[in-house]
Amino acid sequence: MKDMRTSLFMWLGFLNDLRRRGIKIVHRSVFEAFYRGKEASLAVILNRLEKKGLITRVTRNWYIIAPCEVWEIVKAIFPSAYLSLEWALHYHDILDQEIRVITLVWLGKTKIVRSNKYIFELHRISPKLYFGFDERMIAEPEKALLDTIYIRGRVPPELNIELLDLDKLNNYARLFPKRVKEYVKELMQK
């Protein structure tokens, strides 16, 4: 019993040291470098730390060790992806409905990554359309709307279109295929 408590205090010290350095998300390899024990034992330790609420598994081999924002998770785990589509529309108050799936755009293959807490939906986009996001990797509202039309072929109902910069929307739309430009034109006429 004493060894288990000592081990927990050792892990708490390690996690607190990482947190003091501003680290919020870590790859499993950080734990492996610290532990240097058997792989199977590390899996048990990580599972116990998660059950105690000290870490949260985000995806395979990635863990949150301190409170953080979704964009911080995305920048660490999917560094070339940006938040867009419904998630970004909701973030910018263009879409009122609650969003449960974190929607991302990137140059990689389309895929879905699930964990107990998160669902990441990654969509492939053409390199010429890879723009329109800030340093936190969150799409501007106009770009998020265009990405949604481009990828989904439609937009969710109940959009707050009046919050969009229509000049920016039209300028960005020029870079998209004809079907997207036509959809935007129809949307603006409603």
Secondary structure as GFF3:
##gff-version 3
##sequence-region A 1 190
A	DSSP	alpha_helix	2	20	.	.	.	ID=ss1
A	DSSP	beta_strand	25	27	.	.	.	ID=ss2
A	DSSP	alpha_helix	28	35	.	.	.	ID=ss3
A	DSSP	alpha_helix	39	51	.	.	.	ID=ss4
A	DSSP	beta_strand	56	59	.	.	.	ID=ss5
A	DSSP	beta_strand	62	64	.	.	.	ID=ss6
A	DSSP	alpha_helix	70	77	.	.	.	ID=ss7
A	DSSP	beta_strand	82	83	.	.	.	ID=ss8
A	DSSP	alpha_helix	85	91	.	.	.	ID=ss9
A	DSSP	beta_strand	102	106	.	.	.	ID=ss10
A	DSSP	beta_strand	111	114	.	.	.	ID=ss11
A	DSSP	beta_strand	119	124	.	.	.	ID=ss12
A	DSSP	three_ten_helix	127	129	.	.	.	ID=ss13
A	DSSP	alpha_helix	141	152	.	.	.	ID=ss14
A	DSSP	three_ten_helix	161	163	.	.	.	ID=ss15
A	DSSP	alpha_helix	166	173	.	.	.	ID=ss16
A	DSSP	alpha_helix	178	189	.	.	.	ID=ss17
###
